[in-house]
Amino acid sequence: MADDLLQVLTRFHREVIVPDLDRRDERLAKVDQKLDEVLTYVDAIHHRFDRLESEYKTLVAGVGGLERQTAALE
């Protein structure tokens, strides 16, 4: 009786559990790949925002200088 139960459980594990775990691993690998793609995209956006922020600060400083020069002319 115990041997029969062990055989049934072993067969269930081999035919049901293992394939299900394999499918889960494949789905997780796909999710990991997509996450890597998204993080790469976010990093690129972050880099562009850093550059835009730097350019913005440069423009603000330039406009401030122009405003001071204009005020001095008046």
C-alpha positions in Angstrom: 0.0 0.0 0.0 2.7 2.5 1.0 4.7 1.5 -2.1 1.7 2.2 -4.3 1.2 5.6 -2.8 4.8 6.4 -3.3 4.6 5.4 -6.9 1.5 7.5 -7.4 3.0 10.5 -5.8 6.3 10.1 -7.7 4.4 9.9 -11.0 2.3 12.9 -10.0 5.4 14.9 -9.2 7.1 13.9 -12.5 4.0 14.4 -14.8 2.3 17.4 -13.1 4.6 19.3 -10.7 7.9 19.3 -12.7 6.3 20.5 -16.0 4.4 23.2 -14.1 7.6 24.4 -12.5 9.4 24.3 -15.8 6.6 26.5 -17.4 6.9 28.9 -14.4 10.6 29.1 -14.9 10.2 29.9 -18.6 7.6 32.7 -17.7 10.0 34.1 -15.1 12.8 34.2 -17.6 10.6 36.2 -20.0 9.6 38.6 -17.2 13.3 39.1 -16.3 14.1 39.8 -19.9 11.3 42.4 -20.2 12.3 44.0 -16.9 15.9 44.3 -18.1 14.5 46.0 -21.3 12.4 48.4 -19.3 15.2 49.3 -16.9 17.5 50.0 -19.8 14.8 52.3 -21.3 14.3 54.1 -17.9 18.1 54.5 -17.6 18.2 56.1 -21.0 15.3 58.5 -20.1 17.0 59.4 -16.8 20.2 60.2 -18.7 18.3 62.5 -21.1 16.6 64.2 -18.2 19.9 64.8 -16.5 21.2 66.4 -19.7 18.0 68.5 -20.1 18.3 69.7 -16.5 21.9 70.8 -17.1 20.9 72.6 -20.3 18.0 74.3 -18.4 20.3 75.5 -15.7 22.7 76.9 -18.4 19.8 78.7 -20.1 18.5 80.1 -16.8 22.0 81.5 -16.0 22.2 82.9 -19.5 18.8 84.6 -19.3 19.7 86.0 -15.9 22.8 87.5 -17.5 20.8 89.0 -20.3 18.3 90.5 -17.8 21.1 92.1 -15.8 22.7 93.6 -19.0 19.3 94.9 -20.2 18.7 96.4 -16.7 22.1 98.1 -16.9 21.3 99.6 -20.3 18.1 101.1 -19.1 
